[in-house]
Structures are given as structure tokens and as C-alpha cells.
Amino acid sequence: MKKIICLSLLIGLSFNTLAQIKFGAGIKGGLNSANIVETRLLDSRTSWHAGIFTRLKFNKLAVQLEGIYSRQGADVSSLQVDYINIPILAKLYILGGLNVFAGPQVGFNISEEGFTAFDQNGNIVEEGDLFKTSDFSAVFGLGVDLPFKLSIDARYNLGFTDINTIGVSGGASEFNNRVFQISIGYLLFG
């Protein structure tokens, strides 16, 4: 009899938990201040990002998966490196819609332009051969869910991958992405 009561309570709690999970999906976009950090600090490049997100929310916790097209790079010879970034964020709702979040991100380099480099032998490296095809980052930030299904967030993407594929003349050996983003999102449903 105790087993039946325990099983009934467990099933009841499971259904109650599932009823409290909220699913949502939407679109987002905003401004980037991107930089590629190496042994010397390059000037930041201002550009934009846009994408989609899905969110599973349970009380004060949520998991958010995003797909973001992000124009990054640095303000040196108008260096532009475009990525498709996929962050998986854990969100903690502190007060109402105010939340903090963090998580890993993988980025895929889909194009690069505006910079000519020379390899260690003095040969010109073709565009498309300067940076690695993937980048792993940590994302952390602060957001707020607003009325009318709007949200705003500010985040920092801290790149861990050395994205440099060659030894560039001038002594630089390691390049890492650093991106500050401000986004506005709209929840399409949920």
C-alpha cells in the first residue's frame, strides 16, 4: 500500500511540474561591439546581430537556446568575421522579469573579409584562410522580460578559442573574440 501511495504522489508531482513549464519562442536582434584580442588591443568594431530563440521556463529558472547571426571582427582594416552563434543559456529570474544568465556558446565562422595578412614566409594569405571555422565562448549577462512580449538583454561573449590559423607577421600569435551585445527580443508565442 505504501508503494502505491508513493507512486501516486510521484506521478501527481510530475504532472504538476510539467504543467508549470512554459515554452516560448521568438526573434531578437541588436548591436555588437566586437573585438579580436591579441597581444595588443585592437579597436572595437560596431555592427549588428539577429536571430531566433526558444525558452523553457520553470518558475524562476529557464533554459534558452538561440541561433544568432553575428557580424564581428575588429576595427583594423575593417576586419569583418561573420558567425552563426549557438548559445545555451541558463537563466535565473531574480525579481519579476529581471534575470541573470550564463552558458556556453559555439560559433561557426561563415565569412571573413577586409584584412590581408602575411604568413611567416611573407606570402599573402587569402581571405577565408585567416580564422578557424569554429569558436567556443562563455556568455554571461543580464536581461529583463517586459510587457507586450518584449525583452532586453546585455551580454558579454568571452572567446576561449585561438581563432588564428597562421602565424601572422608582426608577432601576433593568438586571437580571441570578445563581443558585447545589446539585444531586443520579441516572444512570438509562449
Summary of the structure (lengths in Angstrom):
residues: 190
radius of gyration: 21.1
end to end distance: 40.5
largest distance: 81.2
contacts: 600
relative contact order: 0.20
helix: 10%
strand: 64%
